[in-house]
């Protein structure tokens, strides 16, 4: 109607109608703006789906077939066959399941150990902190791959052994990160208030400290997955990791020890090598995106 005055919504109306912008939503937006991180998520999801579903379809091709050894890629064997006539594509898919299992379970073990030691050290302080940090310094003073090689050689190779060995020697970095975050929280106002009302130490850690160290812990775990994939591949390549006939990307690369295979049969080692590179890049991209998304001071736009 002509001449009718339309009243603009008041500030109160706008505040009521607007949805609250939660920290989780802001973090998700920052992560989705990170193009490499989103690309990494897509790549990793595709690899996981192929490892979980594709291996079931190709399992029957894992049997030995001495009549079709070292065959190049064809309609029947898309990635060719190895020296024992086994389908390289099938072994790559099954090997992806094994390598990813080692990576995720090992990182879960390392994260649990590192979080427990880091929180205890940072929150307790004093002699406990000094003692635990000297242990962490001692573990960090040795090259991780050297410790893994020595322990694997002493204990013996195997899938379960490999998982626990990697988890048991890669926790120190996470412990230091969590300890630093816990130290920063010791004299926070809400911690002091909880201490005044007599909240017990275990509940203080569970309710107030652990929720505030999740951000750096997630970043540590993400980058840890990429490192563990490299460690598993290195140990399996040296014959100290996953043992035949169980395939993994690392022990499939062991075929490249032979100059003949390296030069004449590249289809036997290039697929697992490409999977390792793609997976590590994808996880690193995701870790980089999580680090920026969880950092409230991050201003970089992607």
C-alpha positions as CSV (number, residue, x, y, z in Angstrom):
1,X,0.0,0.0,0.0
2,X,1.3,3.4,-1.0
3,X,2.6,5.5,1.9
4,X,2.8,2.6,4.3
5,X,5.8,2.7,6.5
6,X,7.6,-0.6,6.9
7,X,9.2,-0.9,10.4
8,X,12.7,-2.2,10.4
9,X,13.4,-5.1,12.7
10,X,14.8,-4.0,16.0
11,X,18.1,-5.2,17.4
12,X,16.2,-7.4,19.9
13,X,14.3,-9.0,17.1
14,X,17.5,-9.6,15.1
15,X,19.1,-11.1,18.1
16,X,16.2,-13.5,18.7
17,X,16.0,-14.6,15.1
18,X,19.7,-15.0,14.5
19,X,21.2,-18.4,15.2
20,X,24.1,-18.4,17.6
21,X,27.5,-18.9,15.9
22,X,29.0,-21.7,18.0
23,X,32.8,-22.3,18.1
24,X,32.3,-25.6,16.4
25,X,30.6,-23.9,13.4
26,X,33.3,-21.3,13.2
27,X,36.0,-24.0,13.3
28,X,34.2,-25.9,10.5
29,X,34.0,-22.8,8.3
30,X,37.7,-22.1,8.7
31,X,38.5,-25.7,7.9
32,X,36.3,-25.7,4.7
33,X,38.0,-22.6,3.5
34,X,41.3,-24.5,3.5
35,X,41.2,-26.0,0.0
36,X,44.1,-28.3,0.4
37,X,42.6,-29.7,3.6
38,X,39.2,-30.4,1.8
39,X,41.1,-32.0,-1.0
40,X,43.0,-34.2,1.5
41,X,39.7,-35.3,3.1
42,X,38.4,-36.4,-0.3
43,X,41.5,-38.3,-1.2
44,X,41.7,-40.0,2.2
45,X,38.0,-41.0,2.0
46,X,38.5,-42.5,-1.4
47,X,41.5,-44.5,-0.3
48,X,39.7,-45.8,2.8
49,X,36.7,-46.8,0.8
50,X,38.8,-48.6,-1.8
51,X,40.8,-50.3,1.0
52,X,37.6,-51.5,2.8
53,X,35.4,-52.4,-0.1
54,X,37.7,-53.0,-3.0
55,X,39.7,-55.6,-1.1
56,X,36.6,-57.8,-0.7
57,X,36.0,-57.8,-4.4
58,X,39.6,-58.6,-5.3
59,X,40.4,-61.1,-2.5
60,X,40.1,-64.1,-4.8
61,X,43.0,-62.7,-6.9
62,X,45.5,-63.0,-4.0
63,X,46.2,-66.7,-4.7
64,X,49.4,-67.8,-6.3
65,X,49.4,-68.4,-10.0
66,X,52.8,-69.5,-11.2
67,X,51.5,-69.6,-14.8
68,X,51.0,-65.8,-14.9
69,X,54.0,-64.4,-13.1
70,X,55.4,-60.9,-13.9
71,X,52.5,-60.1,-16.3
72,X,52.1,-56.5,-17.3
73,X,48.8,-54.6,-16.8
74,X,46.0,-56.1,-18.8
75,X,42.2,-56.4,-18.9
76,X,42.4,-59.3,-16.4
77,X,45.0,-57.8,-14.1
78,X,44.7,-54.0,-14.3
79,X,48.0,-53.5,-12.4
80,X,49.7,-56.6,-13.6
81,X,51.0,-59.5,-11.5
82,X,54.1,-60.0,-9.2
83,X,56.8,-62.6,-9.3
84,X,54.4,-65.2,-7.7
85,X,51.5,-64.5,-10.1
86,X,49.5,-62.5,-7.5
87,X,47.3,-59.6,-8.7
88,X,49.1,-56.3,-7.8
89,X,45.8,-54.4,-7.6
90,X,44.3,-56.9,-5.2
91,X,47.4,-56.8,-3.0
92,X,47.5,-53.0,-3.1
93,X,43.9,-52.8,-1.9
94,X,44.4,-55.3,0.9
95,X,47.8,-53.7,1.7
96,X,46.0,-50.4,2.1
97,X,43.7,-51.9,4.7
98,X,46.7,-53.3,6.7
99,X,48.8,-50.1,6.5
100,X,45.9,-47.9,7.5
101,X,45.0,-50.2,10.4
102,X,48.6,-50.0,11.6
103,X,48.6,-46.2,11.3
104,X,45.3,-45.5,13.1
105,X,45.7,-48.0,15.9
106,X,49.3,-47.1,16.5
107,X,48.4,-43.4,16.7
108,X,45.5,-44.1,19.1
109,X,48.0,-46.0,21.4
110,X,50.6,-43.2,21.2
111,X,47.9,-40.5,21.8
112,X,46.6,-42.3,24.8
113,X,50.1,-42.7,26.3
114,X,51.2,-39.2,25.5
115,X,48.0,-37.6,26.8
116,X,48.2,-39.5,30.1
117,X,51.8,-38.6,30.7
118,X,51.5,-35.0,29.4
119,X,48.4,-34.2,31.5
120,X,49.9,-35.8,34.6
121,X,53.2,-33.9,34.2
122,X,51.7,-30.5,33.4
123,X,49.0,-30.5,36.0
124,X,50.9,-32.0,38.9
125,X,54.2,-30.2,38.4
126,X,57.1,-30.4,40.8
127,X,59.2,-33.5,40.9
128,X,56.7,-35.6,39.0
129,X,56.9,-33.1,36.1
130,X,60.7,-33.1,36.1
131,X,60.9,-36.9,36.2
132,X,58.4,-37.5,33.5
133,X,59.9,-34.8,31.3
134,X,63.4,-36.3,31.6
135,X,61.9,-39.6,30.4
136,X,60.3,-37.8,27.4
137,X,63.7,-36.0,26.7
138,X,65.4,-39.4,26.7
139,X,62.9,-40.9,24.3
140,X,63.1,-37.9,22.0
141,X,66.9,-37.9,22.0
142,X,67.0,-41.1,19.9
143,X,65.9,-41.2,16.2
144,X,62.4,-42.8,16.2
145,X,63.1,-45.0,13.2
146,X,66.3,-46.4,14.9
147,X,64.4,-47.3,18.0
148,X,61.7,-49.0,15.8
149,X,64.3,-51.0,13.9
150,X,66.1,-52.2,17.1
151,X,62.9,-53.1,19.0
152,X,61.4,-54.9,16.0
153,X,64.6,-56.9,15.5
154,X,64.6,-57.9,19.2
155,X,60.9,-58.6,19.7
156,X,60.3,-60.1,16.2
157,X,58.3,-58.9,13.3
158,X,54.5,-59.2,13.0
159,X,51.4,-57.1,12.5
160,X,50.3,-56.9,16.2
161,X,53.9,-56.4,17.4
162,X,54.4,-53.6,14.9
163,X,51.3,-51.8,16.0
164,X,52.3,-51.8,19.7
165,X,55.9,-51.0,19.0
166,X,55.1,-48.0,16.9
167,X,52.5,-46.8,19.5
168,X,55.0,-47.3,22.4
169,X,57.8,-45.3,20.9
170,X,56.0,-42.4,19.2
171,X,54.1,-40.9,22.2
172,X,56.8,-38.5,23.4
173,X,55.9,-35.7,21.1
174,X,52.3,-35.8,22.1
175,X,53.2,-35.8,25.8
176,X,55.3,-32.7,25.4
177,X,52.5,-30.9,23.5
178,X,49.8,-31.9,26.1
179,X,52.1,-31.0,29.0
180,X,52.6,-27.5,27.6
181,X,48.9,-27.0,27.2
182,X,48.3,-28.3,30.7
183,X,50.9,-25.9,32.2
184,X,49.1,-23.0,30.6
185,X,45.9,-24.1,32.3
186,X,47.2,-24.6,35.8
187,X,46.6,-21.0,36.9
188,X,43.6,-20.3,34.7
189,X,40.7,-18.6,36.6
190,X,38.2,-21.5,36.1
191,X,40.9,-24.0,37.3
192,X,41.5,-21.9,40.4
193,X,37.8,-21.6,41.1
194,X,37.3,-25.4,40.8
195,X,40.3,-25.9,43.1
196,X,38.8,-23.6,45.7
197,X,35.5,-25.5,45.8
198,X,37.5,-28.7,46.5
199,X,37.1,-30.5,43.1
200,X,39.3,-33.6,43.2
201,X,42.3,-33.8,40.9
202,X,41.1,-36.6,38.7
203,X,37.8,-34.8,38.1
204,X,39.6,-31.6,37.5
205,X,41.7,-33.2,34.8
206,X,38.7,-35.0,33.2
207,X,36.3,-32.1,33.3
208,X,38.5,-29.0,32.8
209,X,42.0,-29.9,31.6
210,X,41.4,-32.6,28.9
211,X,38.7,-30.7,27.0
212,X,41.1,-27.7,26.7
213,X,44.0,-29.8,25.2
214,X,41.9,-31.5,22.5
215,X,42.9,-28.9,19.8
216,X,46.7,-29.5,19.9
217,X,46.1,-33.2,20.5
218,X,44.0,-33.6,17.3
219,X,46.7,-31.9,15.3
220,X,49.4,-34.2,16.8
221,X,47.3,-37.3,16.0
222,X,46.7,-36.2,12.5
223,X,50.3,-35.6,11.6
224,X,51.1,-38.8,13.6
225,X,49.1,-40.9,11.1
226,X,51.3,-39.6,8.2
227,X,54.5,-40.4,10.2
228,X,53.3,-43.9,11.2
229,X,52.5,-44.8,7.5
230,X,56.1,-43.9,6.7
231,X,57.4,-45.9,9.7
232,X,55.4,-48.9,8.7
233,X,56.5,-48.8,5.1
234,X,60.1,-48.4,6.2
235,X,60.0,-51.4,8.6
236,X,58.1,-53.6,6.2
237,X,60.5,-52.7,3.4
238,X,63.4,-53.8,5.7
239,X,61.6,-57.0,6.5
240,X,60.8,-56.0,10.1
241,X,57.2,-55.1,9.8
242,X,54.2,-56.9,8.3
243,X,55.3,-60.3,7.1
244,X,54.4,-62.1,3.9
245,X,52.0,-63.4,2.7
246,X,50.0,-60.6,4.4
247,X,50.4,-57.6,2.0
248,X,51.1,-54.1,3.1
249,X,52.3,-51.1,1.1
250,X,55.7,-51.4,2.8
251,X,56.4,-55.0,2.1
252,X,55.1,-54.6,-1.5
253,X,57.8,-52.0,-2.0
254,X,60.3,-54.7,-0.9
255,X,60.1,-56.0,-4.4
256,X,62.0,-52.9,-5.5
257,X,65.1,-54.2,-3.8
258,X,65.8,-56.0,-7.1
259,X,67.2,-53.9,-9.9
260,X,65.4,-56.2,-12.3
261,X,62.0,-55.5,-10.7
262,X,62.9,-51.8,-10.4
263,X,63.6,-51.4,-14.1
264,X,61.6,-54.1,-15.9
265,X,58.5,-54.5,-13.7
266,X,57.6,-51.0,-12.4
267,X,53.9,-52.0,-12.0
268,X,54.9,-54.1,-9.0
269,X,56.1,-51.3,-6.9
270,X,54.6,-48.1,-8.3
271,X,51.0,-48.6,-7.1
272,X,51.9,-49.0,-3.4
273,X,54.4,-46.2,-3.6
274,X,51.8,-43.9,-5.2
275,X,49.3,-44.9,-2.4
276,X,51.8,-44.0,0.3
277,X,52.6,-40.7,-1.2
278,X,48.9,-39.8,-1.8
279,X,47.9,-40.9,1.7
280,X,50.7,-39.0,3.5
281,X,50.0,-35.9,1.5
282,X,46.3,-36.1,2.2
283,X,46.8,-36.5,5.9
284,X,49.3,-33.7,6.1
285,X,46.9,-31.4,4.2
286,X,44.2,-32.3,6.7
287,X,46.5,-31.7,9.7
288,X,47.5,-28.3,8.3
289,X,43.8,-27.4,7.9
290,X,42.9,-28.6,11.4
291,X,45.8,-26.6,12.8
292,X,44.6,-23.4,11.1
293,X,40.9,-24.1,11.9
294,X,41.5,-24.8,15.6
295,X,43.8,-21.7,16.0
296,X,41.5,-18.8,17.0
297,X,44.2,-16.4,15.8
298,X,44.4,-17.8,12.3
299,X,43.7,-15.1,9.8
300,X,45.0,-16.7,6.6
301,X,42.2,-17.2,4.0
302,X,42.3,-20.0,1.6
